């Protein structure tokens, strides 16, 4: 695989994993009653923001693990 294609695949998979994870964190927060769009920075808003951040991080790590599992293994 060419260097440009590999970098494009890496960037796209990271972006999809991060955005997907952040959206999952947002909707989990909404189901639990946390709204990140309330005025001010109350406990509910901060908990919702934290869930979005955690979801984005978990999604990014999942994308990187998925990409690593698809990488060809070097035989030693």
N, C-alpha and C positions, 0 to 999 in steps of 0.2 A: 504494500500500500504506500502511495506517495506521501511525502511529509505534509503537503497541503491538505490532502484528503484526511489524513490521520488527525491533524489539528482541527479541521472542520468537524469531524465526527466527535472529537473530544469536547469541543465547545458546545455543539448542539446537544449532546447527551447531558452535559452538565447543566445547561440552561433548562432543558425539559425536566430533569430531575429536581432542580431547585424550585422552579415555578410549580410543578406538580405537588411537591412536598409542602410548599407554602400555601397553596390552595387547600390541600387536605388539612393542614393545621388551622386555617381560617374556618373551614366548615366544621371541624371538630369543636373549635371554640364557640362557634355559633350554636351548635347543638348543646353545649354546656352552659350557654347563656352569657358568654363573654363577647362583647361588641367592641371591636377596635376603633370604630368610628364614632363613639360617644364623645361629647365635648369634655375637654379636660383629660387629666391623666389619673383617673380613679383606679381602684384595684381591678375592676372588671376589664377596663381598657388595657391595663398593663399585662394582665394575664392573657388576654387575647393576642396582644403583640408578641408576647413570649412564645405562645403556641405557634404563631406564624413563623417566627424565627427558628424554632426547633424543627418544625415541619420542613422548612427550606433546607436546613442542615442535614436532616435525615434523608430527604430526597436527593440531595447532592451526593451523599455518601452511597446511597443505593445505586445511583447512576454510575458512580466510579467502580463499585463492586461488579455491576453488570458488565461494564466495559472490560474490566480485568478478567472476568470469566470468559469473555469471548476472544481474548488475546491468544495468539498461538503460543504454545509452550515450547521452550528451547530444550532440546534433548541434550543431556550432558553425558 
